[in-house]
Amino acid sequence: MFCENCGTQVPDDAKFCPNCGQVFENGDAAPAPVVPEVPPVPVPPVAPQPVEQPVVQQPAAPEQQFVQPQPGMPGRQFGQQPYMPQPGGEKPKKKAPGFLIPLLLIIAIVALIAVVAVMLLSKGSGSGKKGAVLARISSTNGVLFADEAFYDLKGGSEDMDDYIYGRYSMDQSMYLYSDDDNDLYYIKHDLKPEKVAKNVSDVDRVLISVDNNTIVYQDESDNLYTYNVKTKASEKIAKDVRSYGEFSMSPDGKYVAYVDEDEDLYLYNGKESVKADKKVDNVVAVFSANRIYYRKGEKLYLYNGKEGNKVLSDYSNLCFNRDGSQILYNDNNNKVCIYEVRKDESTKIGKGSVYGVYCPKDYSVSTKVKSSGYTYAYMIDSFKNQIIGTGNGTYWVNNKMTDTVKITSDDVYFMYISNSGKSMLYLDGNKLYYVPKIGEKMEEKLLAKNVDDVAANGDLSVIYYQKDDEIYYITTSGKETLITDDYDDEGFALNNADGALYVIIDDDLYKAGKKEDSLEKIEKDVEFVVGSGGYPNFYGVVYGTYDDDYYYIEKGKPTKFN
């Protein structure tokens, strides 16, 4: 049988899931949930390394995997995500350096945030309003962990003597990790590790607020704490909390809901814990004192500040909006539905497994709200006017959330949504399309055929694509310019800081312009290059030489950082 919460296969007589802690009534799990297929990461061949398979199985240890599939995770490459299917006829890549293995691991962890991000349609280009956070690690606001050290990408570094395992905050400006002694730390771009607590063995079950000011963690004695990043002080808020991490924090960090060993549900409001319900299977999400979602008897309940009421009995793949007033989910017939608290009803808007909500490149606006399992809240007011991905393709949700407009099939390779949210670029099979206006009446324009790779900037004013050994610059009107016909799949990355493509030809790194033969040599003997055109945790690009020197470029000269 399979766990309904996370999809892990468990023994038929299991009482709870060993992966996420889901409690089974009378030892019976629900039928296998719909878990979206997640394609493998198309990186150059490297030494064998365990990678989690995109099927319903016991997950690999987090530090050994590139991508953790979970409900709500997209199953295709959408420009900013570092995993994608290989297109037909693509040439084998050159072997990646050893540095690229941990580097891509970090990229995948960061992309776990970006993957479950939302499209911002109405607030303009890059405004960052209403909770949107630019998803970039740059030389000024980010920290990168790779090769057993932290880097600020300006030349500063902090070596780690112990083995560590961790993950990024939502805006990627903070890295949470635990060491060999199970001590919990965080580090920012100032490269000064701050110890949060000891005896915290699972950083995956540590929650952090959207503003990075509040951390909630559970120690090995099942005590639950909040930590104030500004004051660097911890407060014990509960004891005897279920040992498999049965707690949730609101995105703003003001509320914590948890289930104790007696199966009672409590809400901590910043001052005290108040009992909300009893005989609860597990907590799902909390948003305020009168909005706690929890599971009881295979059904989803909502606590309104006075009592708990059943809201759904037929659900999987739950995704919430900012305040928890809407739920995007699948019913048991694999229909895509949206539940609205104010109407106390659900609307069926399509079919196929919910993979996620898509956003402009450079944005990450979703945060994990449940300790055990993968439950996310999107920092948007509503799911209307958003683009969602399902097992059948990508869809735009209309203004009334009563219907959808299909945009693409399920064979999409890349998708870029402009920062304004008004236009998009995508690669369907090997055909490159441009949609100038997203909405009820979308008209797609075919830009190029036989395309193997594509990279674009945030407003889609700079687009490069590759086919065979050729690289082209192309405009949204379809005018294209041949940049080079000597490319051999050695490396291809867009720099969002200067809007240029960086490409490796015969082991030399070049910066490409928009005119024919406009190649400027940057470095020789370069082994790899990765950047913001496909890897959202760099605003610029990172490249490495065969001498194992690593450099970061935004604008101007490269900075060596290892």
ZAVOVEX-343443 format. One record per residue (C-alpha): x, y, z; residue number from 1. Coordinates in nm, 3 decimals. Layout:
SITE       xx       yy       zz  num
SITE        X        Y        Z  NUM
...
//
This chain:
SITE       xx       yy       zz  num
SITE    0.000    0.000    0.000    1
SITE    0.098    0.364   -0.035    2
SITE    0.100    0.664    0.197    3
SITE   -0.162    0.920    0.093    4
SITE    0.047    1.208    0.225    5
SITE    0.380    1.154    0.047    6
SITE    0.336    0.851   -0.180    7
SITE    0.587    0.625   -0.004    8
SITE    0.528    0.252   -0.040    9
SITE    0.483    0.094    0.305   10
SITE    0.396   -0.254    0.441   11
SITE    0.026   -0.341    0.432   12
SITE    0.008   -0.360    0.812   13
SITE    0.197   -0.035    0.877   14
SITE    0.050    0.198    1.141   15
SITE    0.227    0.507    1.009   16
SITE    0.448    0.617    0.721   17
SITE    0.822    0.599    0.806   18
SITE    0.893    0.886    0.564   19
SITE    0.640    1.157    0.655   20
SITE    0.473    1.018    0.968   21
SITE    0.125    0.985    0.817   22
SITE   -0.096    0.786    1.058   23
SITE   -0.301    0.503    0.904   24
SITE   -0.635    0.415    1.053   25
SITE   -0.640    0.045    1.149   26
SITE   -0.321    0.003    0.955   27
SITE   -0.487    0.082    0.622   28
SITE   -0.340    0.341    0.390   29
SITE   -0.530    0.516    0.120   30
SITE   -0.492    0.407   -0.242   31
SITE   -0.176    0.517   -0.415   32
SITE   -0.197    0.893   -0.472   33
SITE   -0.127    1.056   -0.801   34
SITE    0.237    1.160   -0.791   35
SITE    0.357    1.363   -1.089   36
SITE    0.638    1.223   -1.294   37
SITE    0.953    1.427   -1.250   38
SITE    1.201    1.390   -1.536   39
SITE    1.570    1.337   -1.461   40
SITE    1.821    1.621   -1.452   41
SITE    1.986    1.653   -1.796   42
SITE    2.338    1.719   -1.677   43
SITE    2.659    1.594   -1.831   44
SITE    2.750    1.238   -1.733   45
SITE    2.908    1.227   -1.390   46
SITE    3.025    0.963   -1.151   47
SITE    2.730    0.751   -1.032   48
SITE    2.531    0.922   -0.760   49
SITE    2.198    0.818   -0.609   50
SITE    1.912    1.022   -0.753   51
SITE    1.554    0.990   -0.634   52
SITE    1.336    0.819   -0.890   53
SITE    1.021    1.002   -1.003   54
SITE    0.787    0.724   -0.895   55
SITE    0.605    0.626   -0.580   56
SITE    0.894    0.483   -0.379   57
SITE    1.073    0.535   -0.051   58
SITE    1.268    0.859   -0.112   59
SITE    1.645    0.861   -0.110   60
SITE    1.826    1.046    0.163   61
SITE    1.785    1.418    0.087   62
SITE    2.157    1.482    0.065   63
SITE    2.189    1.217   -0.205   64
SITE    1.927    1.341   -0.447   65
SITE    1.897    1.617   -0.703   66
SITE    1.520    1.670   -0.689   67
SITE    1.260    1.574   -0.431   68
SITE    0.928    1.505   -0.604   69
SITE    0.626    1.620   -0.408   70
SITE    0.265    1.711   -0.464   71
SITE    0.248    2.037   -0.653   72
SITE    0.589    2.002   -0.818   73
SITE    0.594    2.063   -1.193   74
SITE    0.703    1.778   -1.413   75
SITE    0.867    1.970   -1.697   76
SITE    1.150    2.215   -1.750   77
SITE    1.000    2.563   -1.727   78
SITE    1.298    2.781   -1.797   79
SITE    1.395    2.837   -1.436   80
SITE    1.401    2.471   -1.330   81
SITE    1.713    2.253   -1.354   82
SITE    1.548    1.925   -1.450   83
SITE    1.401    1.840   -1.786   84
SITE    1.350    1.558   -2.037   85
SITE    1.614    1.510   -2.303   86
SITE    1.481    1.611   -2.646   87
SITE    1.512    1.362   -2.927   88
SITE    1.847    1.358   -3.100   89
SITE    2.028    1.569   -2.842   90
SITE    2.401    1.509   -2.839   91
SITE    2.562    1.355   -2.531   92
SITE    2.713    1.613   -2.298   93
SITE    3.075    1.628   -2.193   94
SITE    3.168    1.500   -1.851   95
SITE    3.105    1.752   -1.574   96
SITE    3.369    1.844   -1.319   97
SITE    3.352    1.706   -0.969   98
SITE    3.258    2.053   -0.844   99
SITE    2.946    2.046   -1.059  100
SITE    2.801    1.753   -0.864  101
SITE    2.755    1.945   -0.538  102
SITE    2.686    2.259   -0.738  103
SITE    2.394    2.099   -0.920  104
SITE    2.275    1.950   -0.593  105
SITE    2.246    2.301   -0.453  106
SITE    2.086    2.418   -0.776  107
SITE    1.823    2.145   -0.741  108
SITE    1.755    2.229   -0.379  109
SITE    1.708    2.593   -0.469  110
SITE    1.496    2.497   -0.766  111
SITE    1.270    2.303   -0.533  112
SITE    1.167    2.648   -0.419  113
SITE    1.149    2.803   -0.765  114
SITE    0.966    2.502   -0.911  115
SITE    0.668    2.553   -0.685  116
SITE    0.646    2.927   -0.760  117
SITE    0.359    3.130   -0.896  118
SITE    0.294    3.356   -1.189  119
SITE    0.243    3.723   -1.099  120
SITE    0.015    3.864   -1.366  121
SITE   -0.098    4.202   -1.246  122
SITE    0.179    4.380   -1.058  123
SITE    0.417    4.475   -1.335  124
SITE    0.770    4.382   -1.427  125
SITE    0.979    4.272   -1.136  126
SITE    0.794    4.479   -0.878  127
SITE    0.832    4.225   -0.601  128
SITE    0.503    4.345   -0.446  129
SITE    0.275    4.141   -0.224  130
SITE    0.525    3.882   -0.114  131
SITE    0.714    3.823   -0.438  132
SITE    1.084    3.777   -0.378  133
SITE    1.349    3.786   -0.646  134
SITE    1.487    3.434   -0.662  135
SITE    1.850    3.497   -0.727  136
SITE    2.178    3.437   -0.555  137
SITE    2.401    3.720   -0.668  138
SITE    2.728    3.864   -0.547  139
SITE    2.540    4.105   -0.320  140
SITE    2.263    3.908   -0.152  141
SITE    2.337    3.538   -0.169  142
SITE    2.546    3.254   -0.038  143
SITE    2.640    2.939   -0.225  144
SITE    2.735    2.608   -0.065  145
SITE    2.956    2.376   -0.270  146
SITE    3.276    2.177   -0.233  147
SITE    3.243    2.172    0.149  148
SITE    3.252    2.550    0.173  149
SITE    3.027    2.855    0.157  150
SITE    3.095    3.133   -0.094  151
SITE    2.963    3.487   -0.124  152
SITE    3.064    3.497   -0.493  153
SITE    3.281    3.801   -0.430  154
SITE    3.587    3.602   -0.331  155
SITE    3.489    3.534    0.028  156
SITE    3.453    3.179    0.162  157
SITE    3.390    2.984    0.479  158
SITE    3.521    2.627    0.492  159
SITE    3.318    2.356    0.663  160
SITE    3.526    2.096    0.849  161
SITE    3.227    1.874    0.923  162
SITE    2.979    1.711    0.692  163
SITE    2.670    1.931    0.667  164
SITE    2.327    1.899    0.510  165
SITE    2.085    2.186    0.456  166
SITE    1.852    2.391    0.242  167
SITE    1.782    2.751    0.144  168
SITE    1.523    2.994    0.273  169
SITE    1.253    3.104    0.030  170
SITE    1.444    3.407   -0.098  171
SITE    1.773    3.211   -0.099  172
SITE    1.951    3.468    0.119  173
SITE    1.986    3.223    0.407  174
SITE    2.107    2.863    0.421  175
SITE    1.990    2.636    0.706  176
SITE    2.203    2.332    0.786  177
SITE    2.293    2.075    1.048  178
SITE    2.637    1.926    1.113  179
SITE    2.773    1.592    1.231  180
SITE    2.672    1.673    1.589  181
SITE    2.311    1.748    1.482  182
SITE    2.355    2.116    1.567  183
SITE    2.135    2.352    1.365  184
SITE    2.291    2.662    1.203  185
SITE    2.209    2.927    0.947  186
SITE    2.446    3.135    0.738  187
SITE    2.395    3.447    0.524  188
SITE    2.612    3.626    0.269  189
SITE    2.824    3.770    0.549  190
SITE    2.952    3.410    0.586  191
SITE    2.915    3.409    0.965  192
SITE    2.750    3.084    1.080  193
SITE    2.494    3.135    1.357  194
SITE    2.408    2.842    1.583  195
SITE    2.036    2.803    1.640  196
SITE    2.015    2.490    1.855  197
SITE    2.166    2.152    1.928  198
SITE    2.018    1.804    1.884  199
SITE    1.821    1.889    1.569  200
SITE    1.877    1.592    1.342  201
SITE    1.647    1.669    1.046  202
SITE    1.681    2.011    0.887  203
SITE    1.418    1.909    0.629  204
SITE    1.162    1.943    0.907  205
SITE    1.276    2.289    1.012  206
SITE    1.044    2.569    0.898  207
SITE    1.136    2.931    0.833  208
SITE    0.904    3.226    0.781  209
SITE    0.886    3.421    0.455  210
SITE    1.065    3.719    0.611  211
SITE    1.341    3.488    0.747  212
SITE    1.286    3.618    1.101  213
SITE    1.128    3.309    1.262  214
SITE    1.253    2.949    1.263  215
SITE    1.055    2.660    1.412  216
SITE    1.233    2.337    1.497  217
SITE    1.191    2.019    1.699  218
SITE    1.475    1.868    1.899  219
SITE    1.548    1.499    1.948  220
SITE    1.348    1.498    2.273  221
SITE    1.032    1.601    2.082  222
SITE    1.031    1.953    2.222  223
SITE    0.913    2.227    1.986  224
SITE    1.085    2.568    1.972  225
SITE    1.063    2.899    1.792  226
SITE    1.382    3.093    1.721  227
SITE    1.395    3.468    1.663  228
SITE    1.666    3.547    1.406  229
SITE    1.686    3.913    1.509  230
SITE    1.730    3.852    1.883  231
SITE    1.901    3.511    1.836  232
SITE    1.681    3.365    2.112  233
SITE    1.488    3.039    2.129  234
SITE    1.158    2.981    2.310  235
SITE    1.021    2.640    2.400  236
SITE    0.654    2.632    2.302  237
SITE    0.558    2.265    2.345  238
SITE    0.678    1.925    2.457  239
SITE    0.583    1.573    2.355  240
SITE    0.511    1.679    1.998  241
SITE    0.484    1.381    1.766  242
SITE    0.837    1.267    1.699  243
SITE    0.799    1.255    1.321  244
SITE    0.758    1.632    1.288  245
SITE    0.386    1.692    1.312  246
SITE    0.381    2.072    1.312  247
SITE    0.316    2.363    1.076  248
SITE    0.398    2.735    1.076  249
SITE    0.210    3.019    0.909  250
SITE    0.407    3.193    0.631  251
SITE    0.437    3.510    0.842  252
SITE    0.578    3.312    1.136  253
SITE    0.311    3.431    1.382  254
SITE    0.133    3.098    1.435  255
SITE    0.240    2.739    1.491  256
SITE    0.001    2.443    1.485  257
SITE    0.110    2.104    1.615  258
SITE   -0.017    1.761    1.720  259
SITE    0.103    1.607    2.045  260
SITE    0.148    1.240    2.134  261
SITE   -0.214    1.225    2.257  262
SITE   -0.331    1.319    1.906  263
SITE   -0.455    1.659    2.021  264
SITE   -0.423    1.963    1.791  265
SITE   -0.287    2.287    1.938  266
SITE   -0.234    2.639    1.810  267
SITE    0.052    2.851    1.944  268
SITE   -0.032    3.220    1.891  269
SITE    0.294    3.376    2.005  270
SITE    0.195    3.377    2.373  271
SITE    0.030    3.047    2.458  272
SITE   -0.090    2.718    2.313  273
SITE   -0.466    2.669    2.272  274
SITE   -0.626    2.330    2.212  275
SITE   -0.817    2.324    1.883  276
SITE   -0.932    1.963    1.838  277
SITE   -0.866    1.608    1.949  278
SITE   -0.805    1.271    1.783  279
SITE   -0.634    1.438    1.489  280
SITE   -0.437    1.237    1.232  281
SITE   -0.201    1.520    1.137  282
SITE   -0.178    1.893    1.077  283
SITE   -0.162    2.015    0.717  284
SITE   -0.121    2.395    0.726  285
SITE   -0.185    2.700    0.944  286
SITE   -0.236    3.060    0.832  287
SITE   -0.399    3.238    1.127  288
SITE   -0.578    3.176    1.456  289
SITE   -0.896    3.095    1.265  290
SITE   -0.750    2.905    0.971  291
SITE   -0.586    2.572    1.053  292
SITE   -0.612    2.279    0.814  293
SITE   -0.572    1.929    0.950  294
SITE   -0.650    1.572    0.860  295
SITE   -0.894    1.364    1.061  296
SITE   -1.039    1.029    0.955  297
SITE   -0.908    1.061    0.595  298
SITE   -1.087    1.396    0.559  299
SITE   -0.956    1.753    0.550  300
SITE   -1.086    1.981    0.827  301
SITE   -1.063    2.356    0.881  302
SITE   -1.050    2.505    1.232  303
SITE   -1.215    2.848    1.227  304
SITE   -1.114    2.967    1.573  305
SITE   -1.407    2.798    1.745  306
SITE   -1.454    2.455    1.591  307
SITE   -1.334    2.226    1.316  308
SITE   -1.545    2.164    1.007  309
SITE   -1.492    1.918    0.724  310
SITE   -1.406    2.091    0.395  311
SITE   -1.280    1.810    0.168  312
SITE   -1.310    1.433    0.167  313
SITE   -1.177    1.369   -0.182  314
SITE   -0.836    1.527   -0.235  315
SITE   -0.464    1.498   -0.307  316
SITE   -0.179    1.731   -0.411  317
SITE   -0.285    2.024   -0.191  318
SITE   -0.153    2.375   -0.270  319
SITE   -0.262    2.690   -0.083  320
SITE   -0.267    3.059   -0.166  321
SITE   -0.115    3.324    0.062  322
SITE   -0.379    3.330    0.336  323
SITE   -0.514    2.977    0.297  324
SITE   -0.850    3.096    0.163  325
SITE   -0.807    2.884   -0.153  326
SITE   -0.683    2.532   -0.216  327
SITE   -0.565    2.404   -0.554  328
SITE   -0.590    2.023   -0.552  329
SITE   -0.683    1.698   -0.730  330
SITE   -0.994    1.501   -0.647  331
SITE   -0.998    1.122   -0.658  332
SITE   -1.101    1.130   -1.025  333
SITE   -0.785    1.326   -1.105  334
SITE   -0.981    1.644   -1.170  335
SITE   -0.811    1.978   -1.097  336
SITE   -1.019    2.173   -0.847  337
SITE   -1.008    2.498   -0.650  338
SITE   -1.176    2.518   -0.309  339
SITE   -1.273    2.860   -0.171  340
SITE   -1.328    2.904    0.202  341
SITE   -1.558    3.204    0.162  342
SITE   -1.791    3.009   -0.067  343
SITE   -1.734    2.679    0.112  344
SITE   -1.735    2.500   -0.222  345
SITE   -1.505    2.359   -0.489  346
SITE   -1.493    2.429   -0.861  347
SITE   -1.358    2.177   -1.111  348
SITE   -1.141    2.361   -1.360  349
SITE   -0.964    2.085   -1.554  350
SITE   -0.812    1.741   -1.539  351
SITE   -0.473    1.584   -1.486  352
SITE   -0.242    1.578   -1.186  353
SITE   -0.161    1.917   -1.036  354
SITE    0.210    1.971   -1.099  355
SITE    0.240    2.330   -0.986  356
SITE    0.183    2.698   -1.055  357
SITE    0.428    2.875   -1.285  358
SITE    0.584    3.214   -1.247  359
SITE    0.800    3.470   -1.423  360
SITE    1.165    3.375   -1.433  361
SITE    1.359    3.523   -1.138  362
SITE    1.071    3.482   -0.891  363
SITE    1.024    3.237   -0.609  364
SITE    0.704    3.300   -0.419  365
SITE    0.613    2.977   -0.243  366
SITE    0.710    2.854    0.099  367
SITE    0.691    2.523    0.280  368
SITE    0.433    2.533    0.560  369
SITE    0.426    2.172    0.684  370
SITE    0.718    2.010    0.861  371
SITE    0.661    1.650    0.755  372
SITE    0.563    1.611    0.390  373
SITE    0.562    1.867    0.112  374
SITE    0.286    2.125    0.157  375
SITE    0.338    2.471    0.011  376
SITE    0.167    2.810    0.021  377
SITE    0.198    3.040   -0.279  378
SITE    0.247    3.407   -0.196  379
SITE   -0.040    3.526   -0.416  380
SITE   -0.386    3.650   -0.331  381
SITE   -0.567    3.411   -0.565  382
SITE   -0.520    3.130   -0.814  383
SITE   -0.721    3.320   -1.073  384
SITE   -0.522    3.452   -1.371  385
SITE   -0.247    3.202   -1.295  386
SITE   -0.081    2.936   -1.507  387
SITE   -0.088    2.584   -1.366  388
SITE    0.071    2.265   -1.489  389
SITE   -0.103    1.928   -1.496  390
SITE   -0.036    1.585   -1.636  391
SITE   -0.217    1.695   -1.952  392
SITE   -0.036    2.024   -2.015  393
SITE   -0.033    2.382   -1.895  394
SITE   -0.346    2.590   -1.841  395
SITE   -0.443    2.949   -1.767  396
SITE   -0.711    2.986   -1.497  397
SITE   -0.975    3.245   -1.588  398
SITE   -1.080    3.549   -1.382  399
SITE   -1.372    3.372   -1.212  400
SITE   -1.181    3.046   -1.151  401
SITE   -1.456    2.857   -1.331  402
SITE   -1.259    2.734   -1.632  403
SITE   -0.916    2.712   -1.790  404
SITE   -0.761    2.781   -2.128  405
SITE   -0.510    2.521   -2.246  406
SITE   -0.177    2.670   -2.348  407
SITE    0.050    2.374   -2.421  408
SITE    0.052    1.997   -2.445  409
SITE    0.234    1.777   -2.196  410
SITE    0.545    1.768   -2.418  411
SITE    0.677    2.110   -2.318  412
SITE    1.053    2.128   -2.273  413
SITE    1.113    2.491   -2.170  414
SITE    0.874    2.764   -2.063  415
SITE    0.963    3.125   -1.987  416
SITE    0.699    3.365   -1.855  417
SITE    0.792    3.732   -1.878  418
SITE    0.842    3.926   -1.555  419
SITE    0.526    4.123   -1.632  420
SITE    0.335    3.795   -1.660  421
SITE    0.179    3.907   -1.986  422
SITE    0.375    3.702   -2.242  423
SITE    0.554    3.369   -2.262  424
SITE    0.802    3.161   -2.459  425
SITE    0.806    2.782   -2.466  426
SITE    0.961    2.487   -2.644  427
SITE    0.706    2.219   -2.736  428
SITE    0.895    1.917   -2.865  429
SITE    1.153    2.087   -3.088  430
SITE    0.938    2.384   -3.187  431
SITE    0.987    2.724   -3.025  432
SITE    0.671    2.930   -2.970  433
SITE    0.598    3.281   -2.845  434
SITE    0.267    3.395   -2.691  435
SITE    0.247    3.778   -2.687  436
SITE   -0.059    3.797   -2.461  437
SITE   -0.166    3.542   -2.200  438
SITE   -0.541    3.527   -2.139  439
SITE   -0.875    3.410   -2.276  440
SITE   -0.772    3.445   -2.641  441
SITE   -0.409    3.335   -2.675  442
SITE   -0.239    3.328   -3.013  443
SITE    0.090    3.143   -3.038  444
SITE    0.360    3.230   -3.288  445
SITE    0.608    2.972   -3.419  446
SITE    0.958    3.123   -3.399  447
SITE    1.183    2.829   -3.494  448
SITE    1.190    2.454   -3.562  449
SITE    1.436    2.175   -3.476  450
SITE    1.540    2.360   -3.159  451
SITE    1.750    2.171   -2.903  452
SITE    1.808    2.436   -2.637  453
SITE    1.682    2.786   -2.555  454
SITE    1.764    3.065   -2.310  455
SITE    1.585    3.395   -2.252  456
SITE    1.599    3.691   -2.015  457
SITE    1.322    3.811   -1.784  458
SITE    1.131    4.035   -2.025  459
SITE    1.191    3.807   -2.328  460
SITE    1.381    4.083   -2.508  461
SITE    1.687    3.855   -2.537  462
SITE    1.640    3.503   -2.675  463
SITE    1.902    3.255   -2.791  464
SITE    1.843    2.905   -2.920  465
SITE    2.058    2.616   -3.032  466
SITE    2.007    2.351   -3.300  467
SITE    2.275    2.101   -3.391  468
SITE    2.606    2.296   -3.394  469
SITE    2.443    2.636   -3.451  470
SITE    2.346    2.909   -3.206  471
SITE    2.102    3.185   -3.305  472
SITE    1.986    3.511   -3.155  473
SITE    1.615    3.561   -3.229  474
SITE    1.356    3.830   -3.159  475
SITE    0.989    3.775   -3.077  476
SITE    0.908    3.895   -3.428  477
SITE    1.099    3.596   -3.565  478
SITE    1.406    3.778   -3.696  479
SITE    1.712    3.563   -3.629  480
SITE    2.089    3.600   -3.652  481
SITE    2.344    3.317   -3.668  482
SITE    2.597    3.367   -3.387  483
SITE    2.812    3.060   -3.447  484
SITE    2.805    2.726   -3.626  485
SITE    3.095    2.576   -3.428  486
SITE    2.906    2.485   -3.112  487
SITE    2.951    2.130   -2.984  488
SITE    2.732    2.116   -2.671  489
SITE    3.015    2.218   -2.441  490
SITE    2.823    2.478   -2.240  491
SITE    2.542    2.729   -2.291  492
SITE    2.426    2.978   -2.022  493
SITE    2.245    3.312   -2.013  494
SITE    2.361    3.589   -1.779  495
SITE    2.057    3.781   -1.653  496
SITE    2.281    4.059   -1.521  497
SITE    2.416    4.167   -1.861  498
SITE    2.169    3.988   -2.091  499
SITE    2.444    3.801   -2.276  500
SITE    2.490    3.436   -2.362  501
SITE    2.806    3.263   -2.244  502
SITE    2.906    2.967   -2.457  503
SITE    3.200    2.722   -2.460  504
SITE    3.356    2.651   -2.800  505
SITE    3.662    2.424   -2.821  506
SITE    3.714    2.458   -2.444  507
SITE    3.720    2.840   -2.456  508
SITE    3.447    3.053   -2.298  509
SITE    3.294    3.327   -2.514  510
SITE    3.044    3.603   -2.452  511
SITE    2.795    3.619   -2.739  512
SITE    2.638    3.937   -2.872  513
SITE    2.337    3.982   -3.096  514
SITE    2.522    4.012   -3.426  515
SITE    2.682    3.752   -3.651  516
SITE    3.026    3.640   -3.531  517
SITE    2.993    3.864   -3.222  518
SITE    3.195    3.639   -2.991  519
SITE    3.429    3.780   -2.726  520
SITE    3.672    3.535   -2.563  521
SITE    3.649    3.544   -2.182  522
SITE    3.857    3.248   -2.062  523
SITE    4.046    2.949   -2.199  524
SITE    4.040    2.586   -2.087  525
SITE    3.686    2.612   -1.945  526
SITE    3.515    2.289   -1.847  527
SITE    3.161    2.402   -1.761  528
SITE    2.936    2.707   -1.742  529
SITE    2.597    2.741   -1.568  530
SITE    2.380    3.046   -1.531  531
SITE    2.045    3.212   -1.487  532
SITE    1.910    3.093   -1.820  533
SITE    1.796    2.765   -1.664  534
SITE    1.945    2.785   -1.315  535
SITE    1.765    3.042   -1.101  536
SITE    2.009    3.057   -0.812  537
SITE    2.254    3.264   -1.017  538
SITE    2.180    3.612   -1.137  539
SITE    2.499    3.596   -1.342  540
SITE    2.693    3.287   -1.455  541
SITE    2.943    3.054   -1.292  542
SITE    3.213    2.874   -1.485  543
SITE    3.497    2.641   -1.397  544
SITE    3.830    2.572   -1.564  545
SITE    4.015    2.245   -1.606  546
SITE    4.250    2.372   -1.332  547
SITE    3.955    2.358   -1.091  548
SITE    3.927    2.734   -1.059  549
SITE    3.573    2.868   -1.035  550
SITE    3.451    3.214   -1.135  551
SITE    3.134    3.420   -1.112  552
SITE    3.031    3.694   -1.359  553
SITE    2.749    3.944   -1.329  554
SITE    2.883    4.254   -1.499  555
SITE    3.243    4.339   -1.564  556
SITE    3.534    4.110   -1.489  557
SITE    3.495    3.756   -1.352  558
SITE    3.551    3.702   -0.979  559
SITE    3.732    3.391   -0.862  560
SITE    3.553    3.253   -0.557  561
SITE    3.707    2.919   -0.462  562
//
